[in-house]
Amino acid sequence: MSRRDGAAPRLPVDLSVRDLALRERMDDPDCDPRVLDRTFRRFAVVNALVSGWRTVWRTHVMPALPATGRGRVLDLGCGGGDLARALVRWAASDGFEVEVVGIDPDPRAIAAATRARAGGATFRERSSADLVAAGDEFDVVVSNHVLHHLAEDDRPGFLADSARLATSRVVHSDIRRSRGAYRSYALASPLVAAGTFVRVDGLRSIRRSYTVEELRRVLPAGWIAEAVAPHRVLAVRDA
C-alpha cells in the first residue's frame, strides 16, 4: 500500500537496525529545486531547535581553538550553511575571531548557502578529498547530519579526510536513532514541513542514523562516540 509523503508515519517502525535502503528526497539530483531550496531554509529552523550545536560549540569546538582567539573551522557537507553562519556568530559573542569555511560537493547546497547572508562564513563547492589534495588545514573540522548520509564504503574516507584536515579536533554530529527521536520528530515536524522535504527526509534520516554503540563499532582507532541530548551522537577525534 502506498502512502502520500508527509502523511503520519505508521508505527511501529523497525528501528532495531539502520535502514540503509532509504534515500532522502533532497539527495535526488532530479528533485524539485524550489522545494529543495525551501527545505534548506526550513532545516535551518529545525537544526536551531534540535541539533544542540550551541552547546557543542562551547564544550567541543571552542576549547579546541587556539589560545590567541583566532582560528579556522571547516564545516563539511555544509548544506544551506546555517551551521557555518551560527559558528561565526557564537565565536564573535564569545570573543573569538574565527574563519568558517563551509564546503559541499552538491552545487545546489552551495547555491542555497550563498543566497543567504553569509555572516562571515564562506562557501565552496568542494569535497573533503579536494581540500586534502590541496594541503589545506583547519583547527577544527565539524559536520552536521553527514554521517548517516554516507554509504558504508564512503565513511572511512570521509573520516580519514576530516582527520587529515584538522590540526586540533574533529566533531561530527548526527541524530541518535531511537523510538523517542522518531516519535518526537513525527509529531513535531508537521509544524514546519509544509512545502518541503523536511518531514519525510527527517524521518528517513532518523531511520538511517546510528545508535552510540553502532557508531562506536565503525569508528577507527582514535575516535570516540558520545551521546548528547537530545537524541544526538557525536564522533570526536583529537589530533
C-alpha positions in Angstrom: 0.0 0.0 0.0 1.4 3.4 -0.9 1.4 6.4 1.3 1.5 10.1 0.4 4.7 11.7 1.6 4.0 13.9 4.6 1.3 11.8 6.0 1.6 10.4 9.5 4.1 7.5 9.7 2.7 4.1 10.5 4.1 2.9 13.8 5.7 0.7 14.9 8.6 1.3 12.5 11.6 -1.1 12.8 14.3 1.0 14.4 16.3 -2.0 15.6 18.8 -1.6 12.7 19.9 1.2 10.3 17.7 1.3 7.2 20.3 1.9 4.5 17.9 1.3 1.7 16.1 4.6 2.4 17.1 7.6 0.3 16.3 11.1 1.2 14.4 13.2 -1.3 16.8 16.1 -1.1 19.7 13.8 -2.2 17.8 13.1 -5.5 19.5 15.3 -8.2 16.2 15.5 -10.0 14.1 16.7 -7.1 12.1 19.9 -7.4 14.6 22.8 -7.0 12.1 25.1 -5.4 11.1 22.5 -2.8 14.8 21.8 -2.2 15.5 25.4 -1.6 12.7 25.8 0.9 13.9 22.6 2.6 17.4 24.0 3.1 15.9 27.2 4.6 13.4 25.3 6.8 16.1 22.8 8.0 17.9 25.8 9.4 15.0 26.4 11.7 14.8 22.7 12.7 18.6 22.5 13.3 18.4 25.6 15.5 15.8 23.9 17.6 17.0 20.3 18.0 20.7 20.0 16.9 22.2 21.2 20.2 25.1 22.8 18.4 25.3 25.8 20.7 26.3 23.5 23.5 28.7 21.5 21.2 30.4 24.8 20.3 31.2 25.5 23.9 32.0 22.0 25.0 33.9 20.7 22.0 34.8 23.3 19.4 35.7 26.4 21.4 38.2 24.6 23.7 40.0 23.2 20.6 40.6 26.7 19.1 44.0 28.5 19.5 44.5 30.4 22.7 45.1 33.5 20.6 41.3 33.7 19.9 41.8 33.3 16.2 41.1 30.1 14.4 39.8 28.3 11.3 36.8 26.0 11.3 35.7 23.8 8.4 32.1 22.7 8.0 32.0 19.5 5.9 28.8 18.9 3.9 27.5 22.4 4.9 24.2 22.2 3.1 22.4 25.5 3.3 25.1 27.0 5.5 23.2 27.5 8.7 25.7 25.9 11.0 28.7 27.7 9.5 26.9 31.1 10.0 25.9 30.2 13.5 29.5 29.3 14.4 30.7 32.7 13.2 28.0 34.4 15.5 28.8 32.2 18.5 32.6 32.8 18.1 32.1 36.5 18.0 29.8 36.5 21.0 32.5 34.5 23.0 35.3 36.8 22.0 36.8 34.7 19.2 37.6 35.7 15.6 37.0 32.6 13.6 37.1 32.0 9.9 34.5 29.4 9.0 34.5 27.7 5.6 31.6 25.5 4.5 32.1 23.0 1.7 29.7 20.7 0.0 30.1 18.8 -3.3 26.4 19.5 -4.2 26.2 22.7 -6.2 22.6 23.1 -5.1 23.6 23.3 -1.5 26.3 25.9 -2.2 23.7 27.9 -4.2 21.4 27.8 -1.2 24.2 28.7 1.2 25.4 31.7 -0.8 21.9 33.1 -1.4 21.6 33.7 2.4 23.6 36.5 4.1 27.0 34.9 4.6 27.5 36.4 8.1 31.3 36.0 7.9 31.3 32.4 6.5 32.5 31.5 3.1 31.2 28.6 1.0 32.8 26.5 -1.7 31.7 23.6 -3.9 34.3 21.1 -2.8 34.7 17.7 -1.3 36.9 16.8 1.7 39.2 15.0 -0.7 39.7 18.2 -2.7 40.9 20.0 0.4 43.2 17.2 1.4 44.7 17.2 -2.1 45.3 21.0 -1.8 47.0 20.6 1.6 44.5 22.7 3.4 44.3 22.7 7.2 41.9 23.9 9.9 42.0 24.0 13.6 38.6 22.2 14.0 36.6 20.3 11.4 32.9 19.7 12.0 29.8 18.3 10.2 26.1 18.1 11.0 23.9 15.3 9.7 26.5 14.0 7.3 27.4 10.6 8.8 24.0 9.0 8.2 24.1 10.1 4.6 27.3 8.2 3.8 27.4 4.8 2.2 29.4 2.2 4.0 32.2 2.4 1.5 32.4 6.2 1.7 32.5 6.5 5.5 36.2 5.5 6.1 37.4 8.0 3.5 35.3 10.8 4.9 36.6 10.2 8.5 40.2 9.9 7.2 39.9 13.2 5.3 38.4 15.0 8.2 41.2 13.8 10.5 43.9 14.9 8.0 42.3 18.4 7.7 42.1 19.1 11.4 45.1 20.2 13.4 43.2 20.1 16.7 39.9 18.3 16.7 37.1 16.8 14.6 33.5 16.8 15.7 30.8 15.1 13.6 27.3 15.5 15.0 24.3 13.4 13.9 21.0 12.1 15.0 21.0 9.3 17.6 18.4 6.7 16.4 15.7 5.8 18.9 12.0 5.4 19.1 11.8 8.6 21.1 13.6 10.6 18.4 11.4 9.1 15.7 8.2 9.7 17.5 9.1 13.2 18.6 10.0 14.2 15.1 6.9 12.6 13.6 4.7 14.6 16.0 6.5 18.0 15.7 7.8 18.2 12.1 4.4 19.0 10.5 4.6 22.4 12.2 7.5 23.4 9.8 7.3 20.9 7.0 4.7 22.4 4.6 6.0 22.6 1.0 9.3 21.0 1.9 11.1 17.6 2.3 11.6 18.3 6.0 9.2 15.7 7.3 9.8 12.8 5.0 13.6 13.3 4.9 13.9 13.9 8.6 12.1 10.6 9.4 14.3 8.8 6.9 17.4 10.4 8.4 16.5 9.0 11.8 16.0 5.5 10.3 19.4 5.7 8.6 21.2 7.1 11.7 23.4 5.4 14.3 23.0 4.4 17.9 26.0 5.2 20.1 27.1 1.5 20.1 26.7 1.2 16.3 28.8 4.3 15.7 31.4 3.2 18.2 31.9 -0.1 16.3 32.5 1.6 12.9 34.8 4.4 14.1 38.5 3.9 13.5 41.1 3.9 16.3 41.5 7.3 17.9 37.8 8.2 17.6 35.2 8.2 20.3 31.4 8.2 20.1 29.5 10.3 22.6 25.8 10.5 23.3 24.5 14.1 23.8 21.0 15.3 24.4 18.5 15.4 22.9 18.8 12.4 20.6 22.2 13.3 19.4 25.5 11.4 18.9 29.0 12.8 18.3 32.0 11.3 16.6 35.1 13.0 18.0 38.8 12.8 17.3 41.6 14.8 18.7 44.7 15.4 16.6 
